[in-house]
Amino acid sequence: MFHTQIKDISALKDTARQLLNYFPEDRIFAFYAAMGAGKTTFIKALCRELGSVDNITSPTFALINEYSTDKGSLIYHFDFYRIKKLEEAYDLGYEDYIYSGNYCFIEWPEMIQSLLPEGIIEVKMEEAENGNRIFEAVRV
């Protein structure tokens, strides 16, 4: 299990590198955290670590954003907070993205939990009482 704790946002770059190095063969990462915990900010750090210089934003209304890396790879960033039923994920064609072999970063995966394949990386982010952020990740 990956586990780390950071004191401030300046440590996100190192945490992103550590997480990607801990799971070098994995491509699907599901982020579980409360609203405002920093999921999008951390995903931005992951995308930067992977070589994307695109504008990384939450795909809250679009449901998915696509980013390019400096190596020509694609990164898919999902936000399922606003979906009301699983059919919306099917309509999006989520399977094409999830099984593409590209990195997929999923915010609010609990909204499509039954659609997620086995072997993904669950990343849990939590704010500690002292303001630190705790990151835990495990393959499920």
N, C-alpha and C positions, 0 to 999 in steps of 0.2 A: 504494500500500500504506500502510495505517495502521501507525505504529510509535511507541511511547512506552515510557518506563521510569519507574517510580515508586520512591520510597525507602520509603514507608510507606503504611499503609491510609488515612490521611487524604486522600491524593490520588485515591482511587477515584472520588469524586463527579465531579471534573473529568475524569478519564479516561473515565468513562461518558458524560458530555456530549460529549466530543470524538469518541468512537467513533460515537455516534448521529448527530452532525452530519456526520461524514465519510461516512456511508452513509445519507443522509436518506430515501431511497425504499425501502430494504431492510427486510425484516421477519424473515428467517430467519437466525439466528446460531448457529453450531455451535462449541462451546468444546472445544478440545483442550488438555489439560494433565494432569500427573501427579496422582495422588490427593493431596489436601491442598494443592493449589496455590492455592486460593482461587476456584474457579469459582463456587460458590454465593454467596460474598461479593460477587463482582463482579456477578453477575446481580442480586443484591439492589440494588446501586447503580444498575444500569440501570433496574430497575423503579421505584425512587424517582425517578430522573430523568424517567421517563415519567409520573409522577404517581400511582403506586400507594402506598397507605398500608397495604395488606394485610400480613399476617405472611408474609414471604418465607422459605421453608425448602426444603431439598432434597427433591424428590419421590422419594427413593431407593426406597421401597417402593410408593408409589402410582403411580410412573412419570410422572405428570403432575400439576402443580398449575396452577390457574387463578387469576389475579389481575385485579382491576379497577383502572382508572385513574380519576382525578378527572374525566376527559372522557367516561367511559362506555365506553371501549375495553377490550378484554380482552388479557391477556398469557398465553401458555402457556409453562410451564417444564417441560421434560422431563429425566429422568435415566434413561438406558438402561443403566446399569452392570450391573444385575442380570438383564437379559433373557438367555435362553439360546438363543433362536432367533427368526428374523425374524417368525414367525407371531404372536408376542406383540405386536409393533408393529402388525401388521394387526388383531389382536383389539382393540387399544386404539382403533383408528380413527384412527391417526396422520395419514392423508391429510386427514381433515376439518379437523384443526387446522393442518397445514402449509399447506394451500391456502386457509385462511380469510381471509387478508389481515391477520390480527392478528400482533403480534410473537410469535415463537417462539424461545425460548432453549433450546438443546439441550446437555445435559451428556452426555459419553460417546457422541458421534455415531458414533464408529468401530464401535460395535456394530450400527448400522443403515446403514452407509455406502452400501450399494447402493440404499437406498430414498430417499436424499436427492436432491432436485431440483437441477438446475444453477442457478447464479446465487446460491447462498447465500453468506453471509459466514463464512469460517473464521477463528476467533479463536484464536490460539495464545498461551498464557500459560506463562511459564517463570520460575523463580527463578534469578537470577544468583548467582555466588559471593559477592558482597558483600551478598547479602540483598535486593537490589532485585528488583522484578518487571518483566519485560519483556512487553509486549503487542504482538502483530502481528496484523493482520487484512487479509484480501484476499478479493475476490469470486472464486468458482470455479464 
